[in-house]
Amino acid sequence: MDNEQIVRGAYQIAEDKDSKAWLAAFTEEGTFTDESIGVTYRGQDRYYPVENYGRAFPDMHRELYQVYVSGDIVVVQLALQGTHNGPLSVAGGTLGPTGNRMDAPCCDVFQLVGGKIARFDCYPSGSVILAQLGVLGALDAAVRPDP
């Protein structure tokens, strides 16, 4: 398989919610960084974001728009899509199901080594996700009007 096929396969594994295959897609020292929250996952924890979003969005889909390959680097423009029908773990607690639909832009950057993911940097648009889930409306209480 070429690098594009490997990355497309990884997306399918995530959609299938196959934790064993997801973890096997990484090198032993491979990392998964959610850049929207600045957290890097290693080892067994690399599955946590897939599990968290899969639980919160049971119909989770990753719509791939463009895939760019340059050697061992693969960059993907995509949308994260799904209906928020389950609990979503967020910093400081859990966001209960809103029933709202998410269709948020994302950009993923993969570095592959020997046919496996050595580094996966995910850049989901956290502000768009929170707005679509209706969470950003709570900012009204925190924002002070300009004098």
N, C-alpha and C positions, 0 to 999 in steps of 0.2 A: 504494500500500500504506500502511496505517496503521502506527503505531510497533510495535504488538504483532506484526503480520505481519512487519515487518522483523527484529525480534529472533528470532522463531520461524524465520525463514529463515536467520539467522546460525547458530542451533543446528544446523539441517540441514546447512549447509555444513561445520561442524565435524565432524559425524558422517560426512559424505562424504569427509572429509580432503582437501578441495579448497583447497590453499594459496593459489592465485591468487584464487579467489572470496572466501576469508576476508580476505585483505589488502585486496581491493577494497571490502569491506563497511565499512571504516574511512575516516574523513576522513584527509587527508594527515598531520595532526598528532595523530591519534587514539592513545590509549593503552590498554593492557591490563595491569591490575595484578592479580597473584596476591597477595591480602592475607594468605594463610596463610604466605607466606615474605617478604612485603614487597618484592617485585620488580616493577618497572614495565617493560613491553616497549614499544618504539617501532619504527616502520618495519618492515622485514622480520622483525625479532625477534618481532613480535606473533604470528607463527605458531608460535613455538617451544613454548609450553605445549600447543597442540593436537597438534603433532607428537610431543612427548614422551609425553603420555598415550595418544595413538593407537598408538604403538609399544609401550608397556608393557601396554596393554589393547586388543588388536586388536578386541575386541567392544565397545568403549567406547560407552556409551549415556547420554544425558542425559534422565532422566525428569522432565518438567516437571509440577509440581503446581499452582502458582498463578502467574498473571501479573497484575501490577498496573501500570496505566499512569496517569501524571499528567503530561500535556503531553509534553515531550521526555524524561521520565524513565520507564524501564521497570524494574521490580523483579521478579525471578523466583525462586520457591522451587522447588528441584529436588533430584534425587539424581544423583550420579555413579555409574554402574554399569559393571562390567566384570570380567573375569578377568585377573589379573596373569600373563600368559604371555610378557612381553617385558621387556627392560631398562628401568628407570625412572631417569632422571637425577635425582639429589637433591643437595643441598648437600654438597660434598666427595667426590662419587663417583657410583657407579651401584648401584642395588638390583636384584639379579638376580631373575628370575621366581620367585615363590613358589607360583604356581598357585592362590592364594587369590582369592576373590570380593570385590569392593568394592561396597558399596551405601551411599554416604556422603552425608550432607546437605550442601547447598550453597545459597548465596544469591548471586545476581548482580544488579548494578545497572548499568544502561546509561544513558548520556546520548547522545541522538541529535541531530544537527544536519544539516538538509537531507537526511534519509533515510539518513544514515550514522552509524556509531558514532564518537563523539568521545571517549568515555570508557567503559571497561568495567572495573568493579571486581568481581573474583571472590572470594568468601569461602567456599572449600571447607573442610570440617572436617578439617584435616590430621591431628589426633590420631585421629579416627575412621578415616581412611584407613590410617594407620600401624598402628593396632590391628588392623584387619581383615586387613592384610597380614602380621600376625604380628611386626612389627618392634618393637613396644613391649615385648615380652617381654625384650628385651635390656637394658631399664632396670634390671632386678634387680641387675646388676653395678654400677650407678652409684648406686643409692639406699642410703643408710646407715640402719639401723634407729634409731628414736628411743631414747634412753637410758631 
